[in-house]
Amino acid sequence: MSQDNLIKMECTECKRQMYYTYKNVRKLKDRLELSKHCKFCKTHTPHKETK
C-alpha cells in the first residue's frame, strides 16, 4: 500500500491521535469513523479521520 492511503485517527473525546489505518479513497469519499480503544480515556470511543 502506498502512503497516499494512510490516514490518522483522532479520539473525539480527548483529541489525541494514536491510530493509523488505510482507506480506499476511490470508494470512501466521506471521513472514516471507527470505534477504537483510547488508552488515555480508558474506554472505547469513536475515532475520526484527520487530515
N, C-alpha and C positions, 0 to 999 in steps of 0.2 A: 504494500500500500504506500502511496505517496504521502508526503507531509501536507499536501493540499487538503486532504480529507480529515486531518487530525483536528479535533476540537477540544476545548477546555470546558469542564463542567463546574458550575459555581453553586454553592449551597444558597438556598433562598432565605434561610434563617440568619446565618452568621456572615454570609457574603464572602466566604473563603473558597479559593479554587484548589481542588485537590484531586479531581479525576480527569483523565484524558481518555478519549474514545474516538472512533472513526465514524464517519457519516457519509452515506451516499448522497452527494449533493444533487445529482440528477433527479432522484426520486423524492427526497425530502427537502422541500423548499422552506418550510417553517423551522423555527427553532426547536431543537430537541429538548424534551424534559423527561427525566427519569427519576425514579425513587431510589436513592442511594443512602448508605450509612455515612453519617458525618461523625468523625471522631471527636470533634470539638463540641457538637451539640449532644453527642452520645445517644442519638436516635436516628431513625430513618426519616429523611426529609426529601422534598423534591429538589432536584438539581437541574438548573437550566444551562443551556449552551451560552457561552460568552463569545465575544468577537476575538 
